[in-house]
Amino acid sequence: MEDIFMGKKASSIELSNEEREYLELQTRARTIQAQTVTRARILLLRADAMSIDAIADKVGLNRCSVMLCLKKFKEGGIENALFDAPGRGRNAEITD
């Protein structure tokens, strides 16, 4: 499979057996956010050396969103790719 981006072959990401099992479990879970399931699918598809364009078509996202997920994985692993960091928003206040 060729990845059109810069004429390179689609490079896969390396997942351990435990990581792959965890991601597959995430894709079957019914109580987590849909975006987490989508991100888990992106990582699994890339581990199978699918191109970024093919992944984007399969999960229904644009190419930039797929590349962002892969970048987050490369920088901080599975948890970083699946879950968003807390935002800068206002801290919650508990009132009487």
MDTraj code that builds the backbone (N, CA, C; nanometers):
import mdtraj as md
import numpy as np

residues = "MET GLU ASP ILE PHE MET GLY LYS LYS ALA SER SER ILE GLU LEU SER ASN GLU GLU ARG GLU TYR LEU GLU LEU GLN THR ARG ALA ARG THR ILE GLN ALA GLN THR VAL THR ARG ALA ARG ILE LEU LEU LEU ARG ALA ASP ALA MET SER ILE ASP ALA ILE ALA ASP LYS VAL GLY LEU ASN ARG CYS SER VAL MET LEU CYS LEU LYS LYS PHE LYS GLU GLY GLY ILE GLU ASN ALA LEU PHE ASP ALA PRO GLY ARG GLY ARG ASN ALA GLU ILE THR ASP".split()
xyz = np.array([
    [0.0839, -0.1183, 0.0000],
    [0.0000, 0.0000, 0.0000],
    [0.0881, 0.1241, 0.0000],
    [0.0608, 0.2125, -0.0885],
    [0.1366, 0.3362, -0.0949],
    [0.0613, 0.4474, -0.0234],
    [0.1314, 0.5266, 0.0520],
    [0.0729, 0.6450, 0.1122],
    [0.1118, 0.7614, 0.0222],
    [0.0149, 0.8339, -0.0276],
    [0.0396, 0.9408, -0.1240],
    [0.1283, 1.0497, -0.0644],
    [0.1191, 1.0702, 0.0668],
    [0.1929, 1.1768, 0.1329],
    [0.3430, 1.1572, 0.1153],
    [0.4070, 1.2443, 0.0413],
    [0.5510, 1.2458, 0.0180],
    [0.6019, 1.1171, -0.0462],
    [0.5144, 1.0400, -0.1091],
    [0.5567, 0.9229, -0.1832],
    [0.6143, 0.8097, -0.1006],
    [0.5956, 0.8121, 0.0292],
    [0.6498, 0.7070, 0.1154],
    [0.5514, 0.5921, 0.1263],
    [0.6036, 0.4751, 0.1580],
    [0.5156, 0.3636, 0.1895],
    [0.4540, 0.3893, 0.3258],
    [0.3340, 0.3393, 0.3441],
    [0.2674, 0.3547, 0.4731],
    [0.3472, 0.2796, 0.5780],
    [0.3927, 0.3506, 0.6799],
    [0.4679, 0.2844, 0.7856],
    [0.3708, 0.2497, 0.8974],
    [0.3879, 0.1314, 0.9501],
    [0.2970, 0.0904, 1.0566],
    [0.3547, 0.1347, 1.1908],
    [0.2726, 0.1263, 1.2923],
    [0.3190, 0.1524, 1.4275],
    [0.3309, 0.0168, 1.4970],
    [0.4185, 0.0084, 1.5935],
    [0.4397, -0.1169, 1.6649],
    [0.3523, -0.1209, 1.7890],
    [0.2763, -0.2281, 1.8033],
    [0.1939, -0.2488, 1.9219],
    [0.2302, -0.3830, 1.9837],
    [0.2417, -0.3852, 2.1152],
    [0.2622, -0.5126, 2.1836],
    [0.1302, -0.5895, 2.1826],
    [0.1343, -0.7165, 2.2166],
    [0.0109, -0.7959, 2.2237],
    [-0.0861, -0.7356, 2.3240],
    [-0.0342, -0.6871, 2.4377],
    [-0.1194, -0.6270, 2.5399],
    [-0.1844, -0.4992, 2.4888],
    [-0.1063, -0.4166, 2.4179],
    [-0.1607, -0.2920, 2.3637],
    [-0.2697, -0.3209, 2.2603],
    [-0.2452, -0.4184, 2.1742],
    [-0.3438, -0.4542, 2.0720],
    [-0.4728, -0.5049, 2.1384],
    [-0.4596, -0.5906, 2.2391],
    [-0.5769, -0.6416, 2.3102],
    [-0.6546, -0.5283, 2.3767],
    [-0.5815, -0.4346, 2.4378],
    [-0.6450, -0.3198, 2.5032],
    [-0.7239, -0.2375, 2.4008],
    [-0.6626, -0.2084, 2.2863],
    [-0.7306, -0.1289, 2.1836],
    [-0.8521, -0.2027, 2.1281],
    [-0.8397, -0.3328, 2.1075],
    [-0.9541, -0.4099, 2.0582],
    [-1.0674, -0.4095, 2.1601],
    [-1.0323, -0.4148, 2.2874],
    [-1.1327, -0.4064, 2.3935],
    [-1.2026, -0.2702, 2.3899],
    [-1.1259, -0.1645, 2.3663],
    [-1.1828, -0.0298, 2.3581],
    [-1.2819, -0.0185, 2.2421],
    [-1.2520, -0.0835, 2.1308],
    [-1.3415, -0.0724, 2.0151],
    [-1.4728, -0.1463, 2.0374],
    [-1.4755, -0.2415, 2.1320],
    [-1.5980, -0.3174, 2.1596],
    [-1.6754, -0.2644, 2.2802],
    [-1.6140, -0.1758, 2.3569],
    [-1.6787, -0.1241, 2.4771],
    [-1.7992, -0.0379, 2.4398],
    [-1.9045, -0.0508, 2.5164],
    [-2.0272, 0.0238, 2.4874],
    [-2.0428, 0.1476, 2.5756],
    [-1.9562, 0.1624, 2.6730],
    [-1.9756, 0.2710, 2.7684],
    [-1.8722, 0.3830, 2.7539],
    [-1.7928, 0.3800, 2.6484],
    [-1.6947, 0.4876, 2.6301],
    [-1.7361, 0.5763, 2.5135],
    [-1.6747, 0.6925, 2.5050],
    [-1.7085, 0.7888, 2.4013],
    [-1.6765, 0.7337, 2.2627],
    [-1.7584, 0.7708, 2.1661],
    [-1.7390, 0.7261, 2.0283],
    [-1.6036, 0.7712, 1.9746],
    [-1.5585, 0.8889, 2.0160],
    [-1.4305, 0.9374, 1.9639],
    [-1.3149, 0.8517, 2.0142],
    [-1.3267, 0.7957, 2.1332],
    [-1.2231, 0.7069, 2.1860],
    [-1.2194, 0.5774, 2.1045],
    [-1.3362, 0.5261, 2.0689],
    [-1.3440, 0.4059, 1.9854],
    [-1.2802, 0.4334, 1.8498],
    [-1.3103, 0.5480, 1.7917],
    [-1.2541, 0.5844, 1.6616],
    [-1.1026, 0.5939, 1.6687],
    [-1.0512, 0.6545, 1.7737],
    [-0.9058, 0.6675, 1.7886],
    [-0.8394, 0.5316, 1.8054],
    [-0.9042, 0.4420, 1.8793],
    [-0.8505, 0.3067, 1.8956],
    [-0.8473, 0.2357, 1.7603],
    [-0.9523, 0.2534, 1.6806],
    [-0.9548, 0.1924, 1.5462],
    [-0.8436, 0.2472, 1.4587],
    [-0.8173, 0.3784, 1.4681],
    [-0.7093, 0.4401, 1.3898],
    [-0.5765, 0.3722, 1.4227],
    [-0.5484, 0.3553, 1.5513],
    [-0.4215, 0.2944, 1.5914],
    [-0.4115, 0.1500, 1.5446],
    [-0.5211, 0.0755, 1.5551],
    [-0.5197, -0.0642, 1.5096],
    [-0.4985, -0.0734, 1.3583],
    [-0.5653, 0.0121, 1.2836],
    [-0.5506, 0.0097, 1.1381],
    [-0.4093, 0.0479, 1.0958],
    [-0.3514, 0.1462, 1.1646],
    [-0.2146, 0.1869, 1.1312],
    [-0.1144, 0.0776, 1.1674],
    [-0.1418, 0.0050, 1.2759],
    [-0.0547, -0.1060, 1.3146],
    [-0.0570, -0.2148, 1.2074],
    [-0.1662, -0.2211, 1.1313],
    [-0.1766, -0.3162, 1.0204],
    [-0.1251, -0.2564, 0.8898],
    [-0.0526, -0.1450, 0.8990],
    [0.0139, -0.0770, 0.7864],
    [-0.0834, -0.0203, 0.6833],
    [-0.2028, 0.0180, 0.7264],
    [-0.2971, 0.0823, 0.6352],
    [-0.2549, 0.2284, 0.6170],
    [-0.2737, 0.2807, 0.4975],
    [-0.2333, 0.4190, 0.4702],
    [-0.3250, 0.5176, 0.5430],
    [-0.2748, 0.6377, 0.5626],
    [-0.3508, 0.7415, 0.6317],
    [-0.4803, 0.7723, 0.5572],
    [-0.4738, 0.7817, 0.4252],
    [-0.5947, 0.8096, 0.3464],
    [-0.6968, 0.6982, 0.3606],
    [-0.6520, 0.5729, 0.3592],
    [-0.7438, 0.4594, 0.3729],
    [-0.8069, 0.4575, 0.5118],
    [-0.7276, 0.4902, 0.6138],
    [-0.7804, 0.4961, 0.7508],
    [-0.8860, 0.6055, 0.7606],
    [-0.8550, 0.7228, 0.7061],
    [-0.9490, 0.8356, 0.7099],
    [-1.0818, 0.7968, 0.6449],
    [-1.0754, 0.7286, 0.5301],
    [-1.1980, 0.6844, 0.4633],
    [-1.2741, 0.5843, 0.5494],
    [-1.2021, 0.4920, 0.6097],
    [-1.2664, 0.3844, 0.6859],
    [-1.3346, 0.4345, 0.8132],
    [-1.2714, 0.5299, 0.8825],
    [-1.3291, 0.5778, 1.0085],
    [-1.4135, 0.7047, 0.9917],
    [-1.4158, 0.7604, 0.8720],
    [-1.5010, 0.8757, 0.8454],
    [-1.4478, 1.0075, 0.8989],
    [-1.3168, 1.0187, 0.9064],
    [-1.2542, 1.1440, 0.9493],
    [-1.1691, 1.1984, 0.8359],
    [-1.1233, 1.3226, 0.8511],
    [-1.0320, 1.3746, 0.7506],
    [-0.8890, 1.3320, 0.7837],
    [-0.8034, 1.3468, 0.6866],
    [-0.6637, 1.3042, 0.6964],
    [-0.5907, 1.3715, 0.8142],
    [-0.6184, 1.4984, 0.8363],
    [-0.5516, 1.5726, 0.9444],
    [-0.5871, 1.5145, 1.0816],
    [-0.7115, 1.4745, 1.1002],
    [-0.7525, 1.4163, 1.2287],
    [-0.6819, 1.2840, 1.2538],
    [-0.6672, 1.2036, 1.1493],
    [-0.5963, 1.0756, 1.1619],
    [-0.4497, 1.1014, 1.1961],
    [-0.3881, 1.1968, 1.1272],
    [-0.2466, 1.2269, 1.1527],
    [-0.2267, 1.2826, 1.2936],
    [-0.3222, 1.3608, 1.3450],
    [-0.3124, 1.4138, 1.4805],
    [-0.3149, 1.3005, 1.5828],
    [-0.4048, 1.2046, 1.5637],
    [-0.4119, 1.0893, 1.6536],
    [-0.2799, 1.0120, 1.6526],
    [-0.2238, 0.9891, 1.5345],
    [-0.0974, 0.9166, 1.5231],
    [0.0185, 0.9948, 1.5850],
    [0.0141, 1.1274, 1.5703],
    [0.1172, 1.2119, 1.6306],
    [0.1111, 1.2035, 1.7834],
    [-0.0107, 1.2074, 1.8380],
    [-0.0267, 1.1963, 1.9830],
    [0.0235, 1.0610, 2.0325],
    [-0.0017, 0.9548, 1.9543],
    [0.0478, 0.8219, 1.9921],
    [0.2003, 0.8208, 1.9944],
    [0.2594, 0.8789, 1.8926],
    [0.4059, 0.8807, 1.8820],
    [0.4681, 0.9593, 1.9974],
    [0.4026, 1.0662, 2.0394],
    [0.4557, 1.1519, 2.1452],
    [0.4328, 1.0964, 2.2855],
    [0.3202, 1.0251, 2.3057],
    [0.2911, 0.9858, 2.4430],
    [0.2236, 0.8513, 2.4624],
    [0.2186, 0.7698, 2.3587],
    [0.1618, 0.6369, 2.3741],
    [0.0109, 0.6314, 2.3586],
    [-0.0441, 0.5150, 2.3918],
    [-0.1859, 0.4880, 2.3690],
    [-0.2770, 0.5825, 2.4470],
    [-0.2521, 0.5991, 2.5757],
    [-0.3402, 0.6839, 2.6571],
    [-0.3436, 0.8267, 2.6033],
    [-0.2296, 0.8764, 2.5616],
    [-0.2218, 1.0115, 2.5065],
    [-0.3028, 1.0230, 2.3775],
    [-0.3006, 0.9179, 2.2953],
    [-0.3737, 0.9209, 2.1685],
    [-0.5245, 0.9058, 2.1885],
    [-0.5643, 0.8251, 2.2854],
    [-0.7072, 0.7965, 2.3032],
    [-0.7828, 0.9056, 2.3771],
    [-0.7201, 0.9637, 2.4768],
    [-0.7922, 1.0555, 2.5653],
    [-0.7336, 1.1956, 2.5577],
    [-0.8218, 1.2958, 2.5554],
    [-0.7783, 1.4350, 2.5511],
    [-0.7271, 1.4776, 2.6875],
    [-0.6274, 1.5634, 2.6863],
    [-0.5787, 1.6222, 2.8104],
    [-0.6843, 1.7196, 2.8610],
    [-0.6879, 1.7427, 2.9923],
    [-0.7853, 1.8392, 3.0442],
    [-0.7617, 1.9769, 2.9828],
    [-0.8706, 2.0450, 2.9560],
    [-0.8617, 2.1756, 2.8919],
    [-0.8213, 2.2863, 2.9885],
    [-0.8096, 2.4060, 2.9332],
    [-0.7701, 2.5206, 3.0143],
    [-0.8909, 2.5893, 3.0746],
    [-1.0074, 2.5363, 3.0566],
    [-1.1303, 2.6020, 3.1009],
    [-1.1318, 2.6328, 3.2498],
    [-1.2372, 2.7004, 3.2887],
    [-1.2530, 2.7406, 3.4277],
    [-1.2646, 2.6183, 3.5172],
    [-1.2016, 2.6211, 3.6322],
    [-1.2106, 2.5117, 3.7280],
    [-1.3511, 2.5027, 3.7851],
    [-1.3947, 2.3818, 3.8106],
    [-1.5269, 2.3610, 3.8672],
    [-1.5310, 2.4140, 4.0092],
    [-1.6417, 2.4759, 4.0436],
    [-1.6596, 2.5263, 4.1798],
    [-1.7748, 2.4519, 4.2445],
    [-1.7560, 2.4145, 4.3682],
    [-1.8640, 2.3515, 4.4431],
    [-1.9248, 2.4583, 4.5330],
    [-2.0539, 2.4800, 4.5129],
    [-2.1216, 2.5822, 4.5928],
    [-2.2128, 2.5162, 4.6955],
    [-2.2508, 2.5938, 4.7946],
    [-2.3386, 2.5413, 4.8980],
    [-2.4704, 2.5118, 4.8422],
])
top = md.Topology()
chain = top.add_chain()
for i, resn in enumerate(residues, 1):
    res = top.add_residue(resn, chain, resSeq=i)
    for name in ("N", "CA", "C"):
        top.add_atom(name, md.element.get_by_symbol(name[0]), res)
traj = md.Trajectory(xyz[None], top)
